[in-house]
Amino acid sequence: MSLTSDLVERVWEIRFGDLESDDFLAFRSLLLDHLGVAANGSATDSALAMHRLGDRLDSDGDHPIIGTRRTADPIRAAMANAVAAHSIEYDDVHNASSSHPGVVVFPAAIAGSQISGAGIEDFVLAVFRGYEVMCRVGRAANPQAHYARHFHPTGTIGHFGAATAMASLLGLDVEQTVSAMGIAATMASGSMQFLLDGAWTKRFHPAHAARDGIEAALMAEAGYKGTKDGIGGDRGFLAGYSSDPQPKEILADWGFRPLEVRNTSIKAHTCCRYKQGPIDGLIEIRRSHDIKSEDVTRMRVGILSVADEIISSPEDLKRRPTTIVDAQFSMPYGAAVAISRGAASLAEYDGSLFDDPEILRLMDLTESVVDTDLDLSYPAQWRAWSEVTTKSGDVFRAEVNDPKGDPTNPMSPAENVAKFQVLTSHAYSTGRREALVAAVSEIGRKTSFSQLIDLLPADLD
């Protein structure tokens, strides 16, 4: 038996007509969030480098690069959109797989719809199927064991999500899609080395996953043969990419849990998700007790074991970020801005505070504590706690079971729209922003795929 085939057969049972109202609510929220982070990220240095690459390769086409006036061929545009959406660390998160599915699946599905000529219902279904496969493979890879081999889940399992979305749009059958999965499995890659030098390589991971997944499905459509069990085979993805794979997680609770789109979080802060529970706690302490940063003498935050090498070690490096990437993955920096500014937004992660004396002082006062009790509910929950000691000797503590934005502690519709408005104000006029919000809110009812695409180019210089 093939684990890959079993997964594809189940996912191919998902039909547009069977989707529930709560499925659509989650889908629309995630799509609006993706468009916002992609539009904002399109102005980052890493995204601009991708634009220059497109120019060098003479990437002609009419597929929009979100939030810009640029266009490219669909695959190159998918890559540019994926890099942009991942550059500001504000994209969605699936806890159980420790991945960012939207930043891979949406660019692949948008580009794939143009390649295949699919309509809006096919696009929506492709996204649901892509999320389902990517997230379930990530669960089976076992995030902590996957990280132990220094792989970045979005860059590896993303290949399967993109290949699934493209296969769905092409109308491939189960056998062809299994072949596409086998091809995608041998393409999967993405290392965590960026943590050591602030490089942009992580930002590229969803781009190569989107490109490779699209091409894997196109290869399968053309008759190219992939392995029959690229995911679960003896020498397949799980065996090679995880030190402790959990293959039973592939189909665990099938039919008894919401589709994975509904299990995906939207970020409230512009940084690594592993920092956001502690940041929530610190902001709550600051607000509830009217804490002034100059009164703080010590900060302690409880983090998951898996988060240690991502956001808190090595200590010297994390306490002195020199690049935006460094800051995005520095728990001391996140704690410092949370307690001094009461926020961890784009303004706190623009590089302007790296030499700020108060931020430096607070980073030196921050201690990250690996609390194995928090691990007991990981990866389903990313729990955390925060403590602040003041000059008066008072110690204030906050515990966070579900960071803001998790499905169990969701952003409200108004908060999602407000986030989108802030992220896109540089690229879209008020009218265009309102039109995009309205169009996304009507997906599955009125909005066509072409109407959505026509709204994606920037209308501000």
The 8 nearest C-alpha neighbors of each residue, nearest first, counted from 0:
[[1, 2, 4, 5, 228, 3, 227, 232],
 [2, 0, 4, 228, 3, 5, 227, 231],
 [3, 1, 5, 231, 4, 6, 228, 0],
 [4, 2, 228, 6, 1, 5, 230, 7],
 [3, 5, 1, 7, 6, 2, 177, 8],
 [4, 6, 2, 8, 3, 7, 1, 9],
 [7, 5, 3, 9, 4, 8, 10, 2],
 [6, 8, 10, 4, 9, 5, 11, 173],
 [9, 7, 11, 5, 6, 10, 4, 173],
 [10, 8, 12, 6, 11, 7, 5, 13],
 [9, 11, 7, 12, 13, 8, 128, 6],
 [10, 12, 8, 13, 9, 7, 173, 14],
 [13, 11, 10, 9, 14, 8, 7, 128],
 [14, 12, 11, 10, 15, 17, 128, 9],
 [15, 13, 17, 16, 12, 124, 18, 11],
 [16, 14, 17, 18, 124, 120, 13, 123],
 [15, 17, 14, 18, 19, 13, 120, 124],
 [18, 16, 14, 15, 19, 13, 12, 22],
 [19, 17, 15, 16, 22, 20, 14, 23],
 [20, 18, 22, 21, 17, 23, 16, 24],
 [19, 21, 23, 22, 24, 18, 25, 17],
 [22, 20, 24, 23, 19, 25, 261, 18],
 [23, 21, 19, 25, 20, 24, 18, 26],
 [22, 24, 26, 20, 21, 25, 27, 19],
 [25, 23, 21, 27, 26, 22, 20, 28],
 [24, 26, 28, 22, 23, 27, 261, 29],
 [27, 25, 23, 29, 24, 28, 30, 22],
 [26, 28, 30, 24, 29, 25, 439, 23],
 [29, 27, 25, 31, 26, 30, 32, 24],
 [28, 30, 32, 26, 27, 31, 33, 25],
 [31, 29, 33, 27, 32, 28, 26, 34],
 [32, 30, 34, 28, 33, 29, 27, 35],
 [33, 31, 29, 35, 30, 34, 28, 36],
 [34, 32, 30, 36, 35, 31, 37, 29],
 [33, 35, 37, 31, 32, 36, 38, 30],
 [36, 34, 419, 32, 38, 33, 37, 422],
 [35, 37, 84, 39, 33, 38, 34, 40],
 [84, 38, 36, 83, 40, 34, 35, 39],
 [39, 37, 66, 35, 65, 41, 36, 40],
 [38, 40, 36, 422, 41, 37, 423, 42],
 [39, 41, 83, 37, 42, 43, 84, 38],
 [40, 42, 83, 46, 38, 39, 43, 37],
 [41, 43, 40, 39, 46, 47, 44, 83],
 [44, 42, 46, 40, 45, 41, 47, 86],
 [43, 45, 47, 46, 48, 42, 41, 40],
 [44, 46, 48, 43, 47, 49, 199, 86],
 [47, 45, 49, 83, 41, 43, 48, 44],
 [48, 46, 50, 44, 49, 45, 43, 51],
 [47, 49, 51, 45, 46, 50, 44, 52],
 [50, 48, 52, 46, 47, 51, 79, 53],
 [49, 51, 47, 53, 52, 48, 54, 46],
 [52, 50, 54, 48, 53, 49, 55, 47],
 [53, 51, 49, 55, 50, 54, 56, 48],
 [52, 54, 50, 56, 58, 51, 55, 57],
 [53, 55, 57, 51, 52, 56, 58, 50],
 [56, 54, 52, 53, 57, 51, 58, 50],
 [55, 57, 53, 58, 54, 52, 51, 59],
 [58, 56, 54, 55, 59, 53, 52, 71],
 [57, 59, 53, 71, 56, 72, 54, 60],
 [60, 58, 71, 72, 57, 61, 70, 53],
 [59, 61, 72, 71, 62, 70, 58, 73],
 [60, 62, 70, 71, 63, 72, 59, 73],
 [61, 63, 70, 71, 73, 60, 72, 76],
 [64, 62, 70, 65, 456, 61, 69, 455],
 [63, 65, 70, 76, 69, 67, 80, 66],
 [64, 66, 38, 455, 67, 63, 456, 37],
 [65, 67, 38, 457, 456, 426, 455, 41],
 [68, 66, 457, 69, 456, 65, 64, 426],
 [67, 69, 456, 457, 70, 66, 64, 63],
 [70, 68, 67, 64, 63, 71, 456, 65],
 [69, 71, 63, 62, 61, 64, 60, 68],
 [72, 70, 60, 59, 76, 58, 62, 61],
 [71, 73, 60, 59, 75, 74, 58, 62],
 [74, 72, 110, 76, 62, 75, 77, 71],
 [73, 75, 77, 76, 72, 210, 78, 110],
 [76, 74, 78, 77, 72, 73, 71, 79],
 [75, 77, 79, 73, 71, 78, 74, 64],
 [78, 76, 106, 74, 80, 75, 79, 110],
 [77, 79, 206, 81, 75, 76, 80, 82],
 [78, 80, 76, 82, 81, 77, 49, 83],
 [81, 79, 83, 77, 78, 82, 64, 37],
 [80, 82, 206, 78, 84, 102, 83, 79],
 [83, 81, 85, 202, 79, 203, 80, 84],
 [84, 82, 40, 41, 37, 80, 46, 86],
 [83, 37, 85, 36, 81, 40, 82, 86],
 [86, 84, 82, 202, 83, 88, 87, 81],
 [87, 85, 83, 202, 40, 84, 88, 82],
 [86, 88, 89, 85, 40, 269, 84, 36],
 [89, 87, 270, 269, 85, 86, 90, 271],
 [88, 90, 269, 87, 266, 36, 270, 268],
 [91, 89, 88, 85, 36, 266, 84, 33],
 [90, 92, 265, 99, 264, 266, 101, 263],
 [93, 91, 99, 264, 98, 263, 94, 265],
 [92, 94, 263, 98, 97, 96, 95, 264],
 [93, 95, 97, 96, 379, 378, 92, 380],
 [94, 96, 378, 379, 138, 97, 93, 137],
 [95, 97, 137, 138, 98, 94, 134, 93],
 [98, 96, 94, 93, 95, 142, 152, 92],
 [97, 99, 153, 96, 93, 152, 92, 100],
 [98, 100, 92, 91, 153, 101, 102, 93],
 [101, 99, 103, 102, 104, 98, 130, 157],
 [102, 100, 104, 103, 105, 99, 91, 33],
 [101, 103, 81, 100, 99, 84, 104, 105],
 [104, 102, 205, 101, 209, 100, 105, 106],
 [103, 105, 101, 107, 161, 106, 108, 100],
 [104, 106, 108, 101, 107, 103, 109, 102],
 [107, 105, 77, 109, 108, 104, 103, 81],
 [108, 106, 104, 209, 110, 105, 161, 109],
 [107, 109, 111, 105, 110, 106, 164, 112],
 [110, 108, 106, 112, 111, 107, 105, 113],
 [111, 109, 73, 113, 107, 112, 108, 77],
 [112, 110, 108, 114, 113, 109, 165, 107],
 [111, 113, 117, 115, 109, 110, 114, 116],
 [112, 114, 116, 110, 111, 115, 109, 117],
 [113, 115, 111, 112, 116, 110, 73, 117],
 [116, 114, 112, 117, 113, 111, 169, 168],
 [115, 117, 113, 112, 114, 118, 111, 168],
 [118, 116, 112, 115, 121, 168, 122, 113],
 [117, 119, 121, 120, 448, 122, 116, 447],
 [118, 120, 448, 122, 121, 447, 123, 117],
 [121, 119, 123, 122, 118, 124, 15, 443],
 [120, 122, 124, 119, 118, 123, 117, 125],
 [121, 123, 119, 125, 120, 124, 112, 108],
 [124, 122, 120, 126, 125, 121, 119, 127],
 [123, 125, 121, 127, 126, 122, 15, 120],
 [124, 126, 164, 122, 128, 167, 123, 127],
 [127, 125, 129, 123, 124, 128, 164, 130],
 [128, 126, 124, 130, 129, 125, 131, 123],
 [127, 129, 131, 125, 126, 130, 10, 124],
 [130, 128, 160, 164, 126, 163, 131, 132],
 [131, 129, 133, 127, 128, 132, 134, 160],
 [130, 132, 128, 129, 259, 134, 133, 135],
 [131, 133, 135, 129, 134, 130, 160, 136],
 [134, 132, 160, 130, 136, 156, 159, 135],
 [135, 133, 137, 131, 136, 132, 96, 130],
 [134, 136, 138, 249, 132, 137, 133, 131],
 [135, 137, 139, 133, 138, 134, 249, 132],
 [138, 136, 96, 134, 140, 135, 139, 156],
 [139, 137, 96, 135, 141, 136, 140, 95],
 [138, 140, 245, 248, 246, 136, 141, 137],
 [139, 141, 244, 137, 138, 241, 237, 145],
 [140, 142, 139, 138, 144, 244, 143, 145],
 [143, 141, 145, 144, 96, 146, 97, 140],
 [142, 144, 146, 145, 141, 305, 147, 378],
 [145, 143, 147, 242, 241, 243, 141, 146],
 [144, 146, 241, 142, 147, 143, 148, 141],
 [145, 147, 149, 143, 148, 150, 144, 142],
 [148, 146, 144, 145, 149, 143, 242, 150],
 [147, 149, 146, 145, 150, 241, 144, 240],
 [150, 148, 146, 147, 191, 190, 151, 145],
 [149, 151, 190, 146, 148, 189, 191, 145],
 [150, 152, 189, 190, 154, 153, 191, 155],
 [153, 151, 155, 154, 98, 156, 150, 97],
 [154, 152, 98, 157, 155, 151, 99, 156],
 [153, 155, 204, 189, 152, 151, 205, 157],
 [154, 156, 187, 188, 152, 157, 153, 158],
 [155, 157, 158, 159, 133, 152, 153, 137],
 [158, 156, 160, 153, 208, 159, 155, 154],
 [157, 159, 208, 212, 156, 161, 160, 183],
 [158, 160, 162, 157, 161, 156, 133, 163],
 [161, 159, 129, 133, 157, 163, 162, 158],
 [160, 162, 212, 164, 209, 104, 158, 163],
 [163, 161, 212, 159, 165, 213, 216, 164],
 [164, 162, 166, 129, 160, 161, 165, 159],
 [163, 165, 125, 129, 161, 167, 162, 166],
 [164, 166, 168, 162, 167, 163, 213, 111],
 [167, 165, 163, 169, 216, 171, 168, 164],
 [166, 168, 170, 164, 165, 125, 169, 163],
 [169, 167, 165, 170, 166, 121, 125, 164],
 [170, 168, 166, 167, 171, 115, 165, 220],
 [169, 171, 167, 168, 166, 172, 165, 220],
 [172, 170, 166, 169, 175, 176, 167, 173],
 [171, 173, 175, 174, 176, 170, 166, 167],
 [172, 174, 176, 175, 177, 8, 7, 171],
 [175, 173, 177, 176, 172, 178, 4, 171],
 [176, 174, 178, 172, 177, 173, 171, 219],
 [175, 177, 179, 173, 178, 174, 171, 166],
 [178, 176, 180, 174, 179, 175, 4, 173],
 [177, 179, 225, 181, 175, 176, 180, 224],
 [178, 180, 176, 216, 215, 182, 219, 177],
 [181, 179, 183, 177, 178, 182, 184, 159],
 [182, 180, 229, 226, 225, 178, 184, 179],
 [181, 183, 225, 179, 180, 184, 185, 215],
 [182, 184, 180, 186, 181, 185, 158, 215],
 [185, 183, 181, 229, 186, 182, 187, 236],
 [184, 186, 183, 182, 187, 181, 229, 236],
 [185, 187, 183, 184, 188, 182, 211, 158],
 [188, 186, 155, 184, 185, 158, 183, 154],
 [189, 187, 155, 154, 186, 190, 150, 204],
 [188, 190, 154, 151, 150, 204, 155, 191],
 [191, 189, 150, 151, 192, 149, 188, 193],
 [190, 192, 149, 193, 151, 150, 194, 189],
 [193, 191, 194, 190, 195, 196, 149, 198],
 [192, 194, 198, 195, 191, 197, 196, 200],
 [195, 193, 192, 196, 197, 191, 309, 325],
 [196, 194, 193, 192, 197, 198, 316, 191],
 [195, 197, 198, 193, 194, 192, 325, 324],
 [196, 198, 324, 325, 193, 194, 322, 195],
 [199, 197, 193, 196, 200, 324, 194, 201],
 [198, 200, 202, 201, 197, 45, 193, 203],
 [199, 201, 203, 202, 198, 193, 204, 189],
 [202, 200, 204, 203, 199, 193, 191, 189],
 [201, 203, 82, 200, 85, 199, 86, 204],
 [202, 204, 206, 200, 201, 82, 205, 207],
 [203, 205, 154, 201, 206, 207, 202, 189],
 [206, 204, 208, 103, 154, 207, 81, 203],
 [207, 205, 78, 81, 209, 203, 208, 204],
 [206, 208, 210, 209, 204, 205, 211, 203],
 [207, 209, 158, 205, 211, 157, 206, 210],
 [210, 208, 206, 107, 212, 161, 103, 207],
 [211, 209, 207, 213, 212, 208, 74, 206],
 [212, 210, 214, 208, 213, 209, 207, 215],
 [211, 213, 162, 161, 158, 215, 209, 214],
 [214, 212, 210, 162, 216, 211, 215, 165],
 [213, 215, 217, 211, 216, 212, 218, 210],
 [216, 214, 212, 179, 218, 217, 213, 182],
 [217, 215, 179, 219, 166, 218, 162, 214],
 [216, 218, 214, 220, 219, 215, 221, 213],
 [219, 217, 221, 215, 223, 216, 220, 214],
 [218, 220, 223, 216, 222, 179, 221, 217],
 [219, 221, 217, 222, 218, 216, 175, 171],
 [222, 220, 218, 219, 223, 217, 216, 224],
 [223, 221, 219, 220, 224, 218, 175, 217],
 [222, 224, 219, 218, 221, 225, 220, 178],
 [225, 223, 178, 222, 219, 226, 182, 179],
 [224, 226, 178, 181, 182, 179, 227, 223],
 [225, 227, 181, 229, 228, 178, 224, 182],
 [228, 226, 229, 181, 178, 177, 225, 1],
 [229, 227, 232, 3, 1, 230, 231, 226],
 [228, 230, 181, 235, 226, 184, 232, 231],
 [229, 231, 236, 235, 228, 3, 237, 232],
 [232, 230, 2, 228, 235, 237, 229, 3],
 [231, 233, 235, 228, 234, 229, 230, 238],
 [234, 232, 235, 238, 231, 237, 228, 239],
 [235, 233, 232, 238, 239, 236, 231, 237],
 [234, 236, 232, 229, 230, 238, 231, 233],
 [235, 237, 230, 239, 238, 240, 184, 229],
 [236, 238, 240, 239, 140, 241, 235, 244],
 [239, 237, 235, 236, 234, 240, 241, 233],
 [238, 240, 236, 237, 241, 235, 234, 242],
 [239, 241, 237, 236, 238, 145, 148, 242],
 [242, 240, 145, 144, 243, 244, 140, 237],
 [241, 243, 144, 244, 145, 240, 148, 147],
 [244, 242, 241, 144, 245, 141, 140, 145],
 [245, 243, 140, 241, 141, 139, 237, 246],
 [244, 246, 139, 247, 248, 140, 141, 243],
 [247, 245, 139, 248, 249, 244, 231, 140],
 [248, 246, 249, 245, 251, 250, 139, 244],
 [249, 247, 251, 139, 246, 250, 245, 138],
 [248, 250, 135, 247, 139, 246, 251, 136],
 [249, 251, 253, 248, 247, 252, 6, 135],
 [250, 252, 248, 253, 249, 247, 135, 255],
 [253, 251, 255, 256, 254, 250, 248, 249],
 [254, 252, 250, 251, 255, 256, 9, 249],
 [253, 255, 256, 252, 257, 258, 251, 250],
 [254, 256, 252, 253, 257, 251, 258, 250],
 [257, 255, 254, 252, 258, 253, 259, 251],
 [258, 256, 261, 259, 255, 262, 254, 260],
 [257, 259, 260, 261, 256, 131, 262, 22],
 [260, 258, 262, 261, 131, 130, 257, 263],
 [259, 261, 262, 258, 263, 130, 25, 26],
 [260, 262, 259, 263, 25, 258, 257, 22],
 [263, 261, 259, 260, 406, 93, 264, 258],
 [262, 264, 93, 260, 261, 92, 259, 406],
 [265, 263, 405, 92, 404, 91, 406, 93],
 [264, 266, 91, 404, 92, 405, 267, 90],
 [267, 265, 404, 268, 89, 91, 264, 90],
 [266, 268, 404, 403, 265, 269, 410, 89],
 [269, 267, 343, 344, 266, 270, 89, 275],
 [270, 268, 89, 344, 88, 345, 343, 87],
 [269, 271, 327, 88, 268, 272, 89, 328],
 [272, 270, 273, 328, 274, 327, 88, 275],
 [271, 273, 275, 274, 270, 266, 92, 276],
 [272, 274, 271, 275, 306, 276, 310, 381],
 [275, 273, 272, 271, 277, 276, 330, 278],
 [274, 276, 278, 272, 277, 273, 279, 402],
 [275, 277, 402, 279, 383, 278, 274, 399],
 [278, 276, 280, 279, 275, 385, 383, 384],
 [277, 279, 275, 281, 280, 276, 337, 334],
 [280, 278, 276, 282, 277, 281, 275, 283],
 [279, 281, 277, 283, 397, 278, 385, 282],
 [282, 280, 284, 278, 283, 279, 385, 285],
 [281, 283, 285, 279, 341, 284, 280, 337],
 [282, 284, 280, 286, 281, 285, 287, 279],
 [285, 283, 281, 287, 286, 282, 288, 280],
 [286, 284, 290, 282, 289, 283, 288, 287],
 [285, 287, 283, 289, 284, 288, 282, 290],
 [288, 286, 284, 285, 289, 283, 290, 282],
 [287, 289, 290, 286, 285, 284, 395, 283],
 [290, 288, 286, 285, 287, 291, 284, 283],
 [291, 289, 285, 288, 292, 286, 294, 284],
 [292, 290, 293, 294, 289, 295, 339, 285],
 [291, 293, 339, 294, 295, 338, 290, 361],
 [292, 294, 291, 295, 357, 296, 339, 290],
 [295, 293, 389, 292, 390, 291, 296, 290],
 [296, 294, 389, 292, 293, 297, 388, 390],
 [297, 295, 389, 388, 390, 294, 364, 298],
 [298, 296, 364, 388, 295, 387, 365, 299],
 [299, 297, 387, 365, 386, 364, 366, 388],
 [300, 298, 366, 386, 365, 367, 385, 387],
 [299, 301, 385, 367, 384, 368, 277, 386],
 [302, 300, 368, 384, 383, 370, 369, 367],
 [301, 303, 369, 383, 370, 368, 300, 306],
 [302, 304, 306, 305, 374, 369, 373, 370],
 [305, 303, 306, 369, 307, 371, 302, 374],
 [304, 306, 303, 307, 143, 308, 309, 146],
 [305, 307, 309, 303, 304, 308, 310, 273],
 [308, 306, 311, 309, 304, 305, 310, 312],
 [309, 307, 312, 306, 310, 311, 305, 313],
 [308, 310, 306, 307, 311, 328, 312, 194],
 [309, 311, 329, 328, 330, 307, 306, 308],
 [310, 312, 307, 330, 314, 317, 308, 329],
 [313, 311, 314, 308, 307, 310, 317, 309],
 [312, 314, 316, 315, 311, 317, 308, 310],
 [313, 315, 312, 317, 316, 311, 318, 319],
 [316, 314, 318, 317, 313, 319, 312, 320],
 [317, 315, 319, 318, 314, 313, 320, 312],
 [316, 318, 329, 314, 319, 315, 320, 311],
 [319, 317, 315, 316, 362, 331, 314, 320],
 [318, 320, 316, 317, 321, 315, 353, 359],
 [321, 319, 325, 326, 322, 317, 318, 316],
 [320, 322, 319, 325, 353, 323, 326, 350],
 [323, 321, 325, 324, 320, 197, 326, 350],
 [322, 324, 326, 325, 350, 327, 348, 349],
 [323, 325, 327, 197, 322, 326, 328, 198],
 [326, 324, 320, 322, 197, 323, 328, 327],
 [327, 325, 329, 323, 320, 328, 324, 332],
 [326, 328, 270, 324, 325, 329, 271, 323],
 [327, 329, 310, 326, 325, 271, 309, 330],
 [330, 328, 310, 317, 326, 332, 331, 327],
 [329, 331, 333, 310, 332, 311, 274, 334],
 [332, 330, 362, 334, 333, 329, 365, 318],
 [331, 333, 335, 329, 330, 334, 362, 326],
 [334, 332, 330, 331, 335, 336, 337, 329],
 [335, 333, 331, 337, 332, 336, 278, 330],
 [334, 336, 332, 361, 333, 337, 358, 338],
 [335, 337, 339, 340, 333, 338, 334, 343],
 [338, 336, 341, 342, 334, 335, 340, 282],
 [337, 339, 341, 335, 336, 340, 292, 281],
 [340, 338, 292, 336, 337, 341, 335, 291],
 [341, 339, 336, 342, 337, 338, 343, 335],
 [342, 340, 337, 282, 338, 339, 336, 285],
 [341, 343, 337, 340, 344, 336, 282, 347],
 [344, 342, 268, 347, 337, 269, 336, 333],
 [343, 345, 269, 347, 346, 268, 342, 348],
 [344, 346, 348, 347, 269, 349, 343, 87],
 [345, 347, 344, 348, 349, 343, 351, 350],
 [348, 346, 344, 345, 343, 349, 336, 352],
 [349, 347, 345, 346, 350, 323, 344, 326],
 [348, 350, 346, 351, 347, 345, 323, 352],
 [351, 349, 348, 352, 323, 353, 322, 347],
 [350, 352, 349, 353, 354, 347, 348, 355],
 [353, 351, 355, 354, 350, 358, 347, 349],
 [352, 354, 355, 351, 350, 321, 320, 358],
 [355, 353, 352, 356, 359, 358, 351, 357],
 [354, 356, 352, 358, 357, 353, 359, 351],
 [357, 355, 359, 358, 354, 360, 352, 353],
 [356, 358, 360, 359, 355, 361, 293, 339],
 [359, 357, 361, 355, 360, 356, 335, 362],
 [358, 360, 356, 362, 357, 361, 355, 363],
 [361, 359, 357, 363, 358, 362, 356, 364],
 [360, 362, 364, 358, 335, 363, 359, 357],
 [361, 363, 331, 359, 365, 364, 360, 318],
 [362, 364, 360, 361, 365, 359, 318, 331],
 [365, 363, 361, 297, 362, 298, 360, 366],
 [366, 364, 298, 362, 363, 331, 299, 297],
 [365, 367, 299, 298, 368, 300, 364, 331],
 [368, 366, 300, 299, 301, 311, 369, 365],
 [369, 367, 301, 370, 300, 302, 366, 299],
 [368, 370, 302, 304, 303, 301, 371, 367],
 [371, 369, 372, 373, 301, 368, 302, 303],
 [370, 372, 374, 373, 369, 304, 303, 375],
 [373, 371, 374, 370, 375, 376, 303, 369],
 [372, 374, 371, 375, 370, 382, 303, 376],
 [373, 375, 377, 371, 372, 376, 303, 304],
 [376, 374, 373, 372, 377, 371, 378, 380],
 [375, 377, 380, 374, 379, 378, 373, 381],
 [378, 376, 374, 379, 380, 375, 381, 373],
 [377, 379, 95, 380, 94, 376, 381, 96],
 [378, 380, 377, 95, 94, 376, 381, 96],
 [381, 379, 377, 378, 376, 382, 401, 94],
 [380, 382, 377, 378, 401, 383, 379, 400],
 [383, 381, 400, 399, 380, 373, 401, 276],
 [382, 384, 399, 301, 276, 302, 277, 398],
 [385, 383, 398, 301, 397, 300, 399, 277],
 [384, 386, 300, 397, 280, 277, 396, 299],
 [387, 385, 396, 299, 395, 298, 300, 397],
 [386, 388, 298, 395, 394, 297, 396, 389],
 [389, 387, 394, 297, 393, 296, 295, 392],
 [390, 388, 295, 296, 294, 391, 392, 393],
 [391, 389, 392, 294, 296, 295, 388, 393],
 [390, 392, 389, 393, 294, 388, 394, 295],
 [393, 391, 390, 389, 388, 394, 296, 295],
 [392, 394, 389, 391, 388, 395, 390, 387],
 [395, 393, 388, 387, 392, 396, 386, 389],
 [394, 396, 387, 386, 388, 393, 284, 397],
 [395, 397, 386, 385, 387, 394, 398, 284],
 [398, 396, 280, 385, 384, 386, 399, 284],
 [397, 399, 384, 383, 280, 385, 400, 396],
 [400, 398, 383, 382, 401, 384, 276, 402],
 [399, 401, 382, 383, 398, 402, 381, 380],
 [400, 402, 399, 382, 408, 405, 403, 381],
 [403, 401, 276, 405, 404, 399, 275, 400],
 [402, 404, 408, 405, 267, 409, 401, 410],
 [403, 405, 409, 265, 410, 264, 266, 408],
 [404, 406, 264, 408, 409, 407, 403, 402],
 [407, 405, 409, 408, 264, 262, 404, 263],
 [406, 408, 405, 409, 401, 404, 403, 402],
 [409, 407, 405, 406, 403, 404, 401, 402],
 [410, 408, 404, 406, 405, 407, 411, 403],
 [409, 411, 404, 414, 415, 412, 403, 408],
 [410, 412, 414, 413, 409, 415, 404, 416],
 [413, 411, 415, 414, 416, 410, 28, 417],
 [412, 414, 416, 411, 415, 417, 410, 418],
 [415, 413, 417, 411, 416, 412, 410, 418],
 [416, 414, 412, 418, 413, 417, 411, 410],
 [415, 417, 419, 413, 418, 414, 420, 412],
 [418, 416, 414, 420, 419, 415, 413, 421],
 [419, 417, 415, 421, 416, 420, 414, 422],
 [418, 420, 35, 416, 422, 417, 421, 423],
 [421, 419, 417, 423, 418, 422, 424, 416],
 [422, 420, 418, 419, 423, 424, 417, 35],
 [421, 423, 419, 39, 35, 420, 424, 418],
 [422, 424, 426, 420, 425, 421, 35, 39],
 [423, 425, 427, 426, 421, 420, 422, 428],
 [426, 424, 423, 427, 459, 422, 39, 428],
 [427, 425, 457, 459, 423, 66, 424, 458],
 [428, 426, 458, 457, 424, 459, 431, 432],
 [427, 429, 431, 430, 432, 459, 458, 424],
 [430, 428, 432, 431, 433, 427, 424, 434],
 [429, 431, 433, 428, 432, 434, 427, 435],
 [430, 432, 434, 428, 433, 429, 427, 435],
 [433, 431, 435, 429, 434, 430, 427, 428],
 [432, 434, 436, 430, 431, 435, 437, 429],
 [435, 433, 431, 437, 432, 436, 438, 430],
 [434, 436, 438, 432, 437, 433, 439, 431],
 [435, 437, 433, 439, 434, 438, 440, 432],
 [436, 438, 434, 440, 435, 439, 433, 441],
 [437, 439, 435, 441, 440, 436, 446, 434],
 [438, 440, 442, 436, 441, 437, 27, 435],
 [441, 439, 437, 438, 442, 436, 27, 24],
 [442, 440, 444, 438, 439, 445, 446, 443],
 [443, 441, 446, 439, 444, 440, 445, 438],
 [442, 444, 441, 445, 120, 446, 23, 119],
 [443, 445, 441, 442, 446, 440, 447, 120],
 [446, 444, 441, 442, 443, 447, 438, 440],
 [445, 447, 442, 441, 438, 450, 444, 448],
 [448, 446, 450, 449, 119, 445, 451, 118],
 [447, 449, 119, 451, 450, 118, 452, 446],
 [448, 450, 452, 451, 447, 453, 118, 119],
 [451, 449, 447, 453, 448, 452, 446, 454],
 [450, 452, 448, 449, 454, 453, 447, 438],
 [453, 451, 449, 454, 455, 450, 448, 63],
 [452, 454, 450, 451, 455, 449, 456, 63],
 [455, 453, 452, 451, 456, 435, 450, 431],
 [454, 456, 65, 452, 453, 66, 457, 63],
 [457, 455, 68, 67, 66, 65, 454, 63],
 [458, 456, 67, 66, 426, 427, 68, 459],
 [457, 459, 427, 428, 426, 456, 460, 431],
 [460, 458, 426, 427, 457, 428, 425, 67],
 [459, 458, 426, 457, 425, 68, 67, 427]]
